[in-house]
Amino acid sequence: MFRKIVAALIAVLLSAPVFASDFVINVHGVVCSFCAQGLTKKVSKLPFIDQSKYTKGVKVEIESQRVTIAVKADQELDIEALFKAIESGGYEPVDVWSVNAAGEPDEVLQGQP
């Protein structure tokens, strides 16, 4: 009986959505500070973005063409909505990475849908 309960708990934990974290998105086409401002404006409007971190929840690194976002503690990352927001600004999202405790990209979650 105990094993069944433990197995059920493990299954629930492994299938749980990702909450309260930072994510890195590789984005092609971000080449200037004007691009960074436009991208920040588009992405920061998403309901799951934690605007208390970075610049309205978004940090754009032009040199590496990486965008780091903060997701609210009670929200789930919506990759499809994120990619649509990036594409609506004229940029190409390549992939999304979770960020580890050291602040480095850790595990790829999804390439372009």
C-alpha positions in Angstrom: 0.0 0.0 0.0 2.8 2.4 1.0 4.6 1.7 -2.3 1.4 2.6 -4.3 1.1 5.9 -2.5 4.7 6.8 -3.1 4.5 5.8 -6.7 1.4 7.9 -7.1 3.1 10.9 -5.5 6.1 10.6 -7.7 3.9 10.4 -10.8 2.1 13.6 -9.8 5.3 15.4 -9.1 6.8 14.5 -12.4 3.8 15.6 -14.3 3.4 18.9 -12.5 3.8 22.1 -14.6 6.8 24.3 -14.2 6.2 27.2 -11.8 8.1 30.2 -10.4 11.2 30.2 -12.4 13.3 32.1 -14.9 13.7 31.0 -18.5 16.1 31.9 -21.3 14.9 32.2 -24.9 17.3 32.3 -27.8 15.9 34.9 -30.2 17.2 35.7 -33.7 17.0 39.3 -34.9 17.6 41.3 -31.8 20.4 43.5 -32.9 20.0 46.9 -31.2 18.6 48.6 -28.1 15.4 49.6 -30.0 14.8 45.9 -30.8 15.3 45.1 -27.1 12.8 47.8 -26.0 10.2 46.5 -28.5 10.7 42.9 -27.4 10.5 43.8 -23.7 7.2 45.7 -24.3 5.6 42.7 -26.2 6.8 40.0 -23.7 6.1 42.0 -20.5 2.4 42.2 -21.4 2.0 38.4 -21.0 -0.1 37.5 -17.9 2.5 35.1 -16.5 5.4 37.5 -16.5 6.7 38.6 -13.1 7.2 42.3 -13.8 9.0 42.9 -10.4 12.1 41.3 -11.7 14.5 42.6 -14.5 12.9 45.3 -16.7 9.2 44.5 -16.4 10.1 40.8 -16.1 12.3 40.7 -19.2 16.1 41.0 -19.7 17.4 41.2 -23.3 21.0 40.5 -24.1 21.7 41.9 -27.5 25.2 40.5 -27.9 24.1 36.9 -27.3 20.5 37.4 -28.6 19.1 35.9 -25.4 16.0 36.9 -23.6 15.6 36.0 -19.9 12.1 36.2 -18.5 10.8 35.8 -14.9 7.5 33.9 -14.4 5.2 34.6 -11.5 5.2 32.1 -8.6 1.6 31.1 -9.2 1.7 30.9 -13.0 2.8 28.4 -15.6 5.0 29.3 -18.5 3.0 29.4 -21.7 5.6 28.7 -24.4 3.1 29.1 -27.3 2.0 32.5 -26.1 5.6 33.6 -25.4 6.7 32.5 -29.0 3.7 34.3 -30.5 4.6 37.6 -28.6 8.2 37.4 -29.8 7.1 36.6 -33.4 4.6 39.5 -33.4 7.6 41.8 -32.8 9.3 40.5 -35.9 11.8 38.2 -34.2 12.4 34.5 -34.4 12.3 32.5 -31.1 14.6 29.5 -31.4 14.3 27.6 -28.1 13.4 27.9 -24.4 15.7 26.9 -21.6 15.0 26.6 -17.9 17.5 28.4 -15.6 19.3 26.5 -12.8 20.1 27.8 -9.3 23.4 29.4 -10.6 21.4 31.4 -13.1 22.7 29.5 -16.1 20.6 27.9 -18.9 20.0 24.3 -17.7 17.5 22.2 -19.7 15.9 22.9 -23.1 12.1 22.8 -22.7 11.1 23.3 -26.3 12.4 24.4 -29.7 10.2 26.5 -32.0 6.7 25.0 -32.2 
